[in-house]
């Protein structure tokens, strides 16, 4: 199995690790090794707004839109149509968001020539972290799966447990990879820009650290483009191994736990909003 990254810079490290697990596991099985994936891109929409797509997976009987959620340390609960993680509002239900993406994508696919326009579309939300999903609504649970369980679809039996038995005369999307590759790399899609805490990078690097420790970008809030901020993207992958850090510092909290880390630092604002605030995710 091959996964084509439309954007290698826009994808989070945790999501790329999950995608790599999928690639490795699906490649070890004869059942799934002919599948094909497209990852890390945006579906453009002139009427509403662009939609981020983590993964499109072409299996033997469907086009599967996969939304990755690396959520940790808490239980997922509901508040109206929003999901909460440990009581924190994480936005509209990913199941509803992904269902909307699937409908928009289906309308775009319908413009393709046969047989690609008649491909069956489906979707799943894959939880990559350790969040407790027991509070998810019963109606949404069939569309939510933990990563380790999702990897089991590499066998026919487990695939059919999740998606049901293959219908007769169904089109095999993995037989049409060249057409889908041209489609997803075409004018209706674009590379994903890195985002964090609902803020998305706009444009090129404003300031790169001389030693590569971080890069700063202008960013906007996805659901409110009037809100702009400075996004600082850190990379501790190599340098932190040999750095001595005093206990109690911000770096100590991060360097001891991970090889790479992304931090949104709103140190100064652009436009009418003024003042200083810090949003740090460790």
JOSUL-V789696 format. One record per residue. N is the residue number from 1. RES is the residue in one small letter. BURIAL is # if it has 24 or more other ideal C-beta (glycine too) atoms within 12 Angstrom, else .. Layout:
n=N res=RES burial=BURIAL
n=N res=RES burial=BURIAL
//
This chain:
n=1 res=x burial=#
n=2 res=x burial=.
n=3 res=x burial=#
n=4 res=x burial=#
n=5 res=x burial=#
n=6 res=x burial=#
n=7 res=x burial=#
n=8 res=x burial=.
n=9 res=x burial=#
n=10 res=x burial=#
n=11 res=x burial=#
n=12 res=x burial=#
n=13 res=x burial=#
n=14 res=x burial=#
n=15 res=x burial=#
n=16 res=x burial=#
n=17 res=x burial=.
n=18 res=x burial=#
n=19 res=x burial=#
n=20 res=x burial=#
n=21 res=x burial=#
n=22 res=x burial=#
n=23 res=x burial=#
n=24 res=x burial=.
n=25 res=x burial=#
n=26 res=x burial=#
n=27 res=x burial=.
n=28 res=x burial=.
n=29 res=x burial=#
n=30 res=x burial=.
n=31 res=x burial=#
n=32 res=x burial=#
n=33 res=x burial=.
n=34 res=x burial=.
n=35 res=x burial=#
n=36 res=x burial=#
n=37 res=x burial=#
n=38 res=x burial=#
n=39 res=x burial=#
n=40 res=x burial=#
n=41 res=x burial=#
n=42 res=x burial=#
n=43 res=x burial=#
n=44 res=x burial=.
n=45 res=x burial=.
n=46 res=x burial=.
n=47 res=x burial=.
n=48 res=x burial=.
n=49 res=x burial=.
n=50 res=x burial=#
n=51 res=x burial=#
n=52 res=x burial=#
n=53 res=x burial=#
n=54 res=x burial=#
n=55 res=x burial=#
n=56 res=x burial=#
n=57 res=x burial=#
n=58 res=x burial=#
n=59 res=x burial=#
n=60 res=x burial=#
n=61 res=x burial=#
n=62 res=x burial=#
n=63 res=x burial=#
n=64 res=x burial=#
n=65 res=x burial=#
n=66 res=x burial=#
n=67 res=x burial=#
n=68 res=x burial=#
n=69 res=x burial=#
n=70 res=x burial=#
n=71 res=x burial=#
n=72 res=x burial=.
n=73 res=x burial=.
n=74 res=x burial=.
n=75 res=x burial=.
n=76 res=x burial=#
n=77 res=x burial=.
n=78 res=x burial=#
n=79 res=x burial=.
n=80 res=x burial=.
n=81 res=x burial=.
n=82 res=x burial=.
n=83 res=x burial=#
n=84 res=x burial=#
n=85 res=x burial=#
n=86 res=x burial=.
n=87 res=x burial=.
n=88 res=x burial=.
n=89 res=x burial=.
n=90 res=x burial=#
n=91 res=x burial=#
n=92 res=x burial=#
n=93 res=x burial=#
n=94 res=x burial=#
n=95 res=x burial=#
n=96 res=x burial=#
n=97 res=x burial=#
n=98 res=x burial=#
n=99 res=x burial=#
n=100 res=x burial=#
n=101 res=x burial=#
n=102 res=x burial=#
n=103 res=x burial=.
n=104 res=x burial=#
n=105 res=x burial=#
n=106 res=x burial=#
n=107 res=x burial=.
n=108 res=x burial=#
n=109 res=x burial=#
n=110 res=x burial=.
n=111 res=x burial=.
n=112 res=x burial=#
n=113 res=x burial=.
n=114 res=x burial=.
n=115 res=x burial=.
n=116 res=x burial=#
n=117 res=x burial=.
n=118 res=x burial=.
n=119 res=x burial=#
n=120 res=x burial=#
n=121 res=x burial=#
n=122 res=x burial=#
n=123 res=x burial=#
n=124 res=x burial=#
n=125 res=x burial=#
n=126 res=x burial=#
n=127 res=x burial=#
n=128 res=x burial=#
n=129 res=x burial=#
n=130 res=x burial=.
n=131 res=x burial=#
n=132 res=x burial=.
n=133 res=x burial=#
n=134 res=x burial=.
n=135 res=x burial=.
n=136 res=x burial=#
n=137 res=x burial=.
n=138 res=x burial=.
n=139 res=x burial=.
n=140 res=x burial=#
n=141 res=x burial=.
n=142 res=x burial=.
n=143 res=x burial=#
n=144 res=x burial=#
n=145 res=x burial=#
n=146 res=x burial=#
n=147 res=x burial=#
n=148 res=x burial=.
n=149 res=x burial=.
n=150 res=x burial=#
n=151 res=x burial=#
n=152 res=x burial=#
n=153 res=x burial=#
n=154 res=x burial=#
n=155 res=x burial=.
n=156 res=x burial=.
n=157 res=x burial=.
n=158 res=x burial=.
n=159 res=x burial=#
n=160 res=x burial=.
n=161 res=x burial=.
n=162 res=x burial=#
n=163 res=x burial=#
n=164 res=x burial=.
n=165 res=x burial=.
n=166 res=x burial=.
n=167 res=x burial=.
n=168 res=x burial=.
n=169 res=x burial=.
n=170 res=x burial=.
n=171 res=x burial=#
n=172 res=x burial=#
n=173 res=x burial=#
n=174 res=x burial=#
n=175 res=x burial=.
n=176 res=x burial=#
n=177 res=x burial=#
n=178 res=x burial=.
n=179 res=x burial=#
n=180 res=x burial=#
n=181 res=x burial=#
n=182 res=x burial=.
n=183 res=x burial=#
n=184 res=x burial=#
n=185 res=x burial=.
n=186 res=x burial=.
n=187 res=x burial=.
n=188 res=x burial=#
n=189 res=x burial=#
n=190 res=x burial=.
n=191 res=x burial=#
n=192 res=x burial=#
n=193 res=x burial=#
n=194 res=x burial=#
n=195 res=x burial=#
n=196 res=x burial=#
n=197 res=x burial=#
n=198 res=x burial=#
n=199 res=x burial=#
n=200 res=x burial=#
n=201 res=x burial=#
n=202 res=x burial=.
n=203 res=x burial=.
n=204 res=x burial=.
n=205 res=x burial=.
n=206 res=x burial=.
n=207 res=x burial=.
n=208 res=x burial=.
n=209 res=x burial=.
n=210 res=x burial=.
n=211 res=x burial=.
n=212 res=x burial=.
n=213 res=x burial=#
n=214 res=x burial=#
n=215 res=x burial=#
n=216 res=x burial=#
n=217 res=x burial=#
n=218 res=x burial=#
n=219 res=x burial=#
n=220 res=x burial=#
n=221 res=x burial=#
n=222 res=x burial=#
n=223 res=x burial=.
n=224 res=x burial=.
n=225 res=x burial=.
n=226 res=x burial=.
n=227 res=x burial=.
n=228 res=x burial=#
n=229 res=x burial=#
n=230 res=x burial=#
n=231 res=x burial=#
n=232 res=x burial=#
n=233 res=x burial=#
n=234 res=x burial=#
n=235 res=x burial=#
n=236 res=x burial=#
n=237 res=x burial=.
n=238 res=x burial=.
n=239 res=x burial=.
n=240 res=x burial=#
n=241 res=x burial=.
n=242 res=x burial=.
n=243 res=x burial=.
n=244 res=x burial=.
n=245 res=x burial=.
n=246 res=x burial=.
n=247 res=x burial=.
n=248 res=x burial=.
n=249 res=x burial=.
n=250 res=x burial=.
n=251 res=x burial=#
n=252 res=x burial=.
n=253 res=x burial=.
n=254 res=x burial=#
n=255 res=x burial=#
n=256 res=x burial=.
n=257 res=x burial=.
n=258 res=x burial=.
n=259 res=x burial=.
n=260 res=x burial=#
n=261 res=x burial=#
n=262 res=x burial=#
n=263 res=x burial=#
n=264 res=x burial=#
n=265 res=x burial=#
n=266 res=x burial=#
n=267 res=x burial=.
n=268 res=x burial=.
n=269 res=x burial=#
n=270 res=x burial=#
n=271 res=x burial=.
n=272 res=x burial=.
n=273 res=x burial=.
n=274 res=x burial=.
n=275 res=x burial=.
n=276 res=x burial=.
n=277 res=x burial=.
n=278 res=x burial=.
n=279 res=x burial=.
n=280 res=x burial=.
n=281 res=x burial=#
n=282 res=x burial=.
//
